[in-house]
Amino acid sequence: MSFGERLKQLIDENGITQRQLSRELNMAPTTLSGYANGYREPDFFTLTQFADYFQVSVDYLIGYSEHPYRTRASRDLAAERLLYYYEKLSPDSRELLLDEARLLLKYNRSGRKETGKKT
């Protein structure tokens, strides 16, 4: 699905008009129409405006992903780094990393109970 098709779909799903969206984003209606009809392509700033407005990922908007919604990791640099390293590991190493994460979580939970700390 092209960017313009995704944009039109999001506009429809949100029950707004192109005119309303152009006002919300302080964009000329003809510019927005050009994006929706595939005559124009948005720059990076405009892509992030659309992503923020519709609460979807830029990857989804440009057709790189079929999953529209942002993950929590996309807002957390440390989580993004962890995911980057995870994806570079072999399947066996990935499983080992997951085992370690489970142990850390168990340790973290037991440590809070013993000290009486709450988060």
C-alpha positions as a Markdown table, in Angstrom:
| # | Residue | x | y | z |
|---|---|---|---|---|
| 1 | Met | 0.0 | 0.0 | 0.0 |
| 2 | Ser | 1.4 | 3.4 | -1.0 |
| 3 | Phe | 1.8 | 6.3 | 1.4 |
| 4 | Gly | -1.1 | 8.1 | -0.2 |
| 5 | Glu | -3.4 | 5.1 | 0.3 |
| 6 | Arg | -2.3 | 4.7 | 3.9 |
| 7 | Leu | -2.9 | 8.4 | 4.5 |
| 8 | Lys | -6.4 | 8.2 | 3.0 |
| 9 | Gln | -7.2 | 5.1 | 5.0 |
| 10 | Leu | -6.1 | 6.8 | 8.3 |
| 11 | Ile | -8.2 | 9.9 | 7.4 |
| 12 | Asp | -11.2 | 7.7 | 6.9 |
| 13 | Glu | -10.6 | 5.6 | 10.0 |
| 14 | Asn | -10.4 | 8.7 | 12.1 |
| 15 | Gly | -13.6 | 10.1 | 10.7 |
| 16 | Ile | -12.1 | 13.4 | 9.6 |
| 17 | Thr | -11.8 | 15.2 | 6.3 |
| 18 | Gln | -8.6 | 16.2 | 4.4 |
| 19 | Arg | -9.6 | 19.8 | 5.1 |
| 20 | Gln | -9.8 | 19.2 | 8.8 |
| 21 | Leu | -6.4 | 17.4 | 8.8 |
| 22 | Ser | -4.8 | 20.2 | 6.8 |
| 23 | Arg | -6.1 | 22.7 | 9.4 |
| 24 | Glu | -4.9 | 20.6 | 12.3 |
| 25 | Leu | -1.4 | 20.3 | 10.8 |
| 26 | Asn | -1.3 | 23.8 | 9.5 |
| 27 | Met | -0.8 | 22.6 | 5.9 |
| 28 | Ala | -2.3 | 23.8 | 2.7 |
| 29 | Pro | -5.3 | 21.6 | 1.6 |
| 30 | Thr | -3.7 | 21.3 | -1.9 |
| 31 | Thr | -0.5 | 20.0 | -0.3 |
| 32 | Leu | -2.3 | 17.4 | 1.7 |
| 33 | Ser | -4.3 | 16.4 | -1.4 |
| 34 | Gly | -1.1 | 15.9 | -3.3 |
| 35 | Tyr | 0.2 | 13.6 | -0.6 |
| 36 | Ala | -3.1 | 11.6 | -0.5 |
| 37 | Asn | -3.2 | 11.3 | -4.3 |
| 38 | Gly | 0.4 | 10.4 | -4.8 |
| 39 | Tyr | 1.4 | 13.6 | -6.6 |
| 40 | Arg | 3.8 | 14.7 | -3.8 |
| 41 | Glu | 5.9 | 13.0 | -1.2 |
| 42 | Pro | 6.3 | 14.4 | 2.3 |
| 43 | Asp | 9.6 | 15.3 | 3.9 |
| 44 | Phe | 10.8 | 13.8 | 7.2 |
| 45 | Phe | 9.2 | 16.5 | 9.3 |
| 46 | Thr | 5.9 | 16.1 | 7.6 |
| 47 | Leu | 6.0 | 12.3 | 8.0 |
| 48 | Thr | 6.6 | 12.7 | 11.7 |
| 49 | Gln | 3.7 | 15.1 | 11.9 |
| 50 | Phe | 1.4 | 12.5 | 10.3 |
| 51 | Ala | 2.8 | 9.8 | 12.6 |
| 52 | Asp | 2.2 | 11.9 | 15.7 |
| 53 | Tyr | -1.2 | 12.9 | 14.7 |
| 54 | Phe | -2.5 | 9.4 | 13.9 |
| 55 | Gln | -0.3 | 7.7 | 16.6 |
| 56 | Val | 1.3 | 5.3 | 14.1 |
| 57 | Ser | 4.9 | 4.6 | 13.2 |
| 58 | Val | 6.6 | 6.2 | 10.2 |
| 59 | Asp | 7.4 | 2.7 | 9.0 |
| 60 | Tyr | 3.7 | 2.0 | 8.7 |
| 61 | Leu | 3.1 | 5.3 | 6.9 |
| 62 | Ile | 5.7 | 4.6 | 4.2 |
| 63 | Gly | 4.7 | 0.9 | 3.8 |
| 64 | Tyr | 7.8 | -0.6 | 5.5 |
| 65 | Ser | 5.6 | -2.3 | 8.1 |
| 66 | Glu | 2.1 | -3.6 | 8.2 |
| 67 | His | 1.8 | -2.9 | 11.9 |
| 68 | Pro | 0.4 | 0.6 | 12.3 |
| 69 | Tyr | 1.0 | 1.2 | 16.0 |
| 70 | Arg | 4.1 | 2.4 | 17.6 |
| 71 | Thr | 5.8 | 0.1 | 20.1 |
| 72 | Arg | 6.9 | 1.3 | 23.5 |
| 73 | Ala | 10.5 | 0.7 | 22.4 |
| 74 | Ser | 10.2 | 3.3 | 19.7 |
| 75 | Arg | 10.0 | 5.9 | 22.5 |
| 76 | Asp | 12.8 | 4.4 | 24.6 |
| 77 | Leu | 16.3 | 4.6 | 23.4 |
| 78 | Ala | 17.6 | 1.9 | 25.7 |
| 79 | Ala | 14.9 | -0.5 | 24.6 |
| 80 | Glu | 15.7 | 0.2 | 21.0 |
| 81 | Arg | 19.4 | -0.6 | 21.6 |
| 82 | Leu | 18.5 | -3.8 | 23.3 |
| 83 | Leu | 16.3 | -4.8 | 20.4 |
| 84 | Tyr | 19.0 | -3.9 | 18.0 |
| 85 | Tyr | 21.5 | -6.2 | 19.8 |
| 86 | Tyr | 18.9 | -9.0 | 20.1 |
| 87 | Glu | 18.3 | -9.0 | 16.4 |
| 88 | Lys | 22.0 | -9.4 | 15.7 |
| 89 | Leu | 22.2 | -12.6 | 17.9 |
| 90 | Ser | 22.0 | -16.2 | 16.7 |
| 91 | Pro | 18.8 | -18.1 | 17.7 |
| 92 | Asp | 20.6 | -19.9 | 20.5 |
| 93 | Ser | 22.0 | -16.6 | 21.9 |
| 94 | Arg | 18.6 | -15.0 | 21.7 |
| 95 | Glu | 17.2 | -17.7 | 23.8 |
| 96 | Leu | 20.0 | -17.3 | 26.3 |
| 97 | Leu | 19.3 | -13.5 | 26.5 |
| 98 | Leu | 15.6 | -14.2 | 27.1 |
| 99 | Asp | 16.5 | -16.6 | 29.9 |
| 100 | Glu | 18.8 | -14.0 | 31.5 |
| 101 | Ala | 16.0 | -11.4 | 31.2 |
| 102 | Arg | 13.6 | -13.7 | 33.0 |
| 103 | Leu | 16.1 | -14.3 | 35.8 |
| 104 | Leu | 16.7 | -10.5 | 36.1 |
| 105 | Leu | 12.9 | -9.9 | 36.3 |
| 106 | Lys | 12.6 | -12.6 | 39.0 |
| 107 | Tyr | 15.5 | -11.2 | 40.9 |
| 108 | Asn | 14.0 | -7.7 | 40.6 |
| 109 | Arg | 10.6 | -8.8 | 41.9 |
| 110 | Ser | 12.1 | -10.8 | 44.8 |
| 111 | Gly | 14.3 | -7.9 | 45.8 |
| 112 | Arg | 11.4 | -5.5 | 46.0 |
| 113 | Lys | 9.4 | -7.9 | 48.2 |
| 114 | Glu | 12.3 | -8.3 | 50.6 |
| 115 | Thr | 13.1 | -4.6 | 51.0 |
| 116 | Gly | 9.5 | -3.5 | 50.9 |
| 117 | Lys | 10.1 | -1.1 | 48.1 |
| 118 | Lys | 7.3 | -0.3 | 45.6 |
| 119 | Thr | 7.7 | 1.1 | 42.1 |
